[in-house]
Amino acid sequence: MNRSRRRNCNAVNAASLARWIVMTAFLALAGLAYVYLTLQLYHLGERRKAVENELISLRTQNDRAKAQIAAFTSRPALQRRLKEGFLKMIPISEANIVRLTISPRSPDEDTIQPVVNPSAAR
């Protein structure tokens, strides 16, 4: 009776079972990796959007600052500040002014003169 019981028992194929376990583990790891990378992509997209908004804000502030600098350094603004007494300026004396005059060019300056090599003349 012992023999007939043994014949009716299903034998487990160890190689097939191991293969299915490895495939299941691989698919589980691939699924976890996919979920992790998808979440990383989402978080990095949010961070990129925040950095882009900050960049736009900084460019706007930079443009405002450039406009203020241009307004504060314009001639009328400086003259107004001078009249208000905010700026203390003294006139420059004639002795401290250097004037450069450009002499008129002669037409011969534009022509190319040949260079004579003294060693080639011998």
Rosetta constraint file for C-alpha pairs under 8 A:
AtomPair CA 1 CA 5 HARMONIC 6.56 0.50
AtomPair CA 2 CA 6 HARMONIC 6.53 0.50
AtomPair CA 3 CA 7 HARMONIC 6.53 0.50
AtomPair CA 4 CA 8 HARMONIC 6.54 0.50
AtomPair CA 5 CA 9 HARMONIC 6.60 0.50
AtomPair CA 12 CA 17 HARMONIC 7.72 0.50
AtomPair CA 13 CA 17 HARMONIC 6.28 0.50
AtomPair CA 14 CA 18 HARMONIC 6.07 0.50
AtomPair CA 15 CA 19 HARMONIC 6.16 0.50
AtomPair CA 16 CA 20 HARMONIC 6.29 0.50
AtomPair CA 17 CA 21 HARMONIC 6.23 0.50
AtomPair CA 18 CA 22 HARMONIC 6.16 0.50
AtomPair CA 19 CA 23 HARMONIC 6.16 0.50
AtomPair CA 20 CA 24 HARMONIC 6.00 0.50
AtomPair CA 21 CA 25 HARMONIC 6.10 0.50
AtomPair CA 22 CA 26 HARMONIC 6.06 0.50
AtomPair CA 23 CA 27 HARMONIC 6.17 0.50
AtomPair CA 24 CA 28 HARMONIC 6.12 0.50
AtomPair CA 25 CA 29 HARMONIC 6.13 0.50
AtomPair CA 26 CA 30 HARMONIC 6.07 0.50
AtomPair CA 27 CA 31 HARMONIC 6.08 0.50
AtomPair CA 28 CA 32 HARMONIC 6.23 0.50
AtomPair CA 29 CA 33 HARMONIC 6.04 0.50
AtomPair CA 30 CA 34 HARMONIC 6.12 0.50
AtomPair CA 31 CA 35 HARMONIC 6.28 0.50
AtomPair CA 32 CA 36 HARMONIC 6.09 0.50
AtomPair CA 33 CA 37 HARMONIC 6.05 0.50
AtomPair CA 34 CA 38 HARMONIC 6.04 0.50
AtomPair CA 35 CA 39 HARMONIC 6.21 0.50
AtomPair CA 36 CA 40 HARMONIC 6.20 0.50
AtomPair CA 37 CA 41 HARMONIC 6.08 0.50
AtomPair CA 38 CA 42 HARMONIC 6.30 0.50
AtomPair CA 39 CA 43 HARMONIC 6.21 0.50
AtomPair CA 40 CA 44 HARMONIC 5.99 0.50
AtomPair CA 41 CA 45 HARMONIC 6.03 0.50
AtomPair CA 42 CA 46 HARMONIC 6.31 0.50
AtomPair CA 43 CA 47 HARMONIC 6.21 0.50
AtomPair CA 44 CA 48 HARMONIC 6.01 0.50
AtomPair CA 45 CA 49 HARMONIC 6.18 0.50
AtomPair CA 46 CA 50 HARMONIC 6.31 0.50
AtomPair CA 47 CA 51 HARMONIC 6.20 0.50
AtomPair CA 48 CA 52 HARMONIC 6.08 0.50
AtomPair CA 49 CA 53 HARMONIC 6.18 0.50
AtomPair CA 50 CA 54 HARMONIC 6.19 0.50
AtomPair CA 51 CA 55 HARMONIC 6.11 0.50
AtomPair CA 52 CA 56 HARMONIC 6.22 0.50
AtomPair CA 53 CA 57 HARMONIC 6.20 0.50
AtomPair CA 54 CA 58 HARMONIC 6.13 0.50
AtomPair CA 55 CA 59 HARMONIC 6.13 0.50
AtomPair CA 56 CA 60 HARMONIC 6.21 0.50
AtomPair CA 57 CA 61 HARMONIC 6.25 0.50
AtomPair CA 58 CA 62 HARMONIC 6.03 0.50
AtomPair CA 59 CA 63 HARMONIC 6.16 0.50
AtomPair CA 60 CA 64 HARMONIC 6.27 0.50
AtomPair CA 61 CA 65 HARMONIC 6.13 0.50
AtomPair CA 62 CA 66 HARMONIC 6.16 0.50
AtomPair CA 63 CA 67 HARMONIC 6.24 0.50
AtomPair CA 64 CA 68 HARMONIC 6.23 0.50
AtomPair CA 65 CA 69 HARMONIC 6.10 0.50
AtomPair CA 66 CA 70 HARMONIC 6.13 0.50
AtomPair CA 67 CA 71 HARMONIC 6.13 0.50
AtomPair CA 68 CA 72 HARMONIC 5.99 0.50
AtomPair CA 69 CA 73 HARMONIC 6.00 0.50
AtomPair CA 70 CA 74 HARMONIC 6.01 0.50
AtomPair CA 71 CA 77 HARMONIC 6.86 0.50
AtomPair CA 72 CA 77 HARMONIC 5.78 0.50
AtomPair CA 72 CA 78 HARMONIC 7.00 0.50
AtomPair CA 73 CA 77 HARMONIC 6.55 0.50
AtomPair CA 73 CA 78 HARMONIC 6.30 0.50
AtomPair CA 74 CA 78 HARMONIC 6.25 0.50
AtomPair CA 75 CA 79 HARMONIC 6.12 0.50
AtomPair CA 76 CA 80 HARMONIC 6.10 0.50
AtomPair CA 77 CA 81 HARMONIC 6.21 0.50
AtomPair CA 78 CA 82 HARMONIC 6.11 0.50
AtomPair CA 79 CA 83 HARMONIC 6.24 0.50
AtomPair CA 80 CA 84 HARMONIC 6.22 0.50
AtomPair CA 81 CA 85 HARMONIC 6.31 0.50
AtomPair CA 81 CA 86 HARMONIC 5.37 0.50
AtomPair CA 81 CA 87 HARMONIC 5.99 0.50
AtomPair CA 82 CA 86 HARMONIC 5.90 0.50
AtomPair CA 82 CA 87 HARMONIC 4.92 0.50
AtomPair CA 82 CA 88 HARMONIC 6.91 0.50
AtomPair CA 82 CA 89 HARMONIC 7.53 0.50
AtomPair CA 92 CA 96 HARMONIC 6.65 0.50
AtomPair CA 92 CA 97 HARMONIC 7.30 0.50
AtomPair CA 93 CA 97 HARMONIC 6.92 0.50
AtomPair CA 105 CA 109 HARMONIC 6.88 0.50
AtomPair CA 106 CA 110 HARMONIC 7.98 0.50
AtomPair CA 107 CA 111 HARMONIC 7.55 0.50
AtomPair CA 116 CA 120 HARMONIC 7.98 0.50
AtomPair CA 116 CA 121 HARMONIC 7.90 0.50
AtomPair CA 117 CA 121 HARMONIC 6.66 0.50
AtomPair CA 118 CA 122 HARMONIC 7.18 0.50
